[in-house]
Amino acid sequence: MRKRQVVLRKAAEEPLRNSTASSFTFRSVRYAECQKNHAAGVGGYAVDGCREFMASGEEGTTAALTCAACGCHRNFHRREVDPEVVCECSSPSNGT
């Protein structure tokens, strides 16, 4: 049996350091429409039409993972990750 190490990171809060260029990249995560198939048990396909995830509670609680609009878990909503370059850092050049 092989052991695996899993590292979890909050993508919206922690900057990623790009080793090839001197820049910090922050990722913005947004959850879009619900993709839960409510008719999967009968062999069909039906979604509820929820257009965007809205958390039911405060961040860090279990209620924050439930959508206030449709009642589904956040994992049923399509995840959109928008990488944004926030700071391009360069070393100051000396005129000598």
Backbone hydrogen bonds, N-H to C=O, Kabsch-Sander energy under -0.5 kcal/mol:
donor,donor_aa,acceptor,acceptor_aa,energy
6,V,4,R,-0.5
8,L,6,V,-0.5
11,A,9,R,-0.7
13,E,10,K,-0.6
14,E,10,K,-1.5
16,L,25,T,-2.4
18,N,16,L,-0.6
18,N,23,S,-1.6
19,S,17,R,-0.6
23,S,21,A,-1.6
24,F,87,C,-2.1
25,T,16,L,-2.1
26,F,84,E,-2.0
27,R,11,A,-1.0
28,S,82,D,-2.2
29,V,27,R,-0.6
30,R,80,E,-2.7
32,A,30,R,-0.6
32,A,78,R,-3.4
34,C,50,C,-2.1
35,Q,76,F,-2.8
38,H,36,K,-0.9
38,H,46,A,-3.0
40,A,37,N,-0.9
42,V,39,A,-0.8
43,G,40,A,-1.0
44,G,39,A,-2.5
53,F,31,Y,-1.7
56,S,63,A,-1.3
56,S,66,T,-1.7
57,G,63,A,-0.5
61,T,58,E,-1.7
64,A,61,T,-0.8
65,L,62,T,-1.3
66,T,63,A,-1.3
67,C,72,C,-2.9
68,A,54,M,-3.6
71,G,67,C,-1.5
74,R,65,L,-2.2
76,F,73,H,-1.7
77,H,74,R,-1.5
78,R,33,E,-2.4
80,E,30,R,-3.3
82,D,28,S,-2.9
82,D,80,E,-0.5
84,E,26,F,-2.2
86,V,24,F,-1.6
86,V,84,E,-0.7
87,C,24,F,-1.2
89,C,22,S,-2.4
89,C,87,C,-0.8
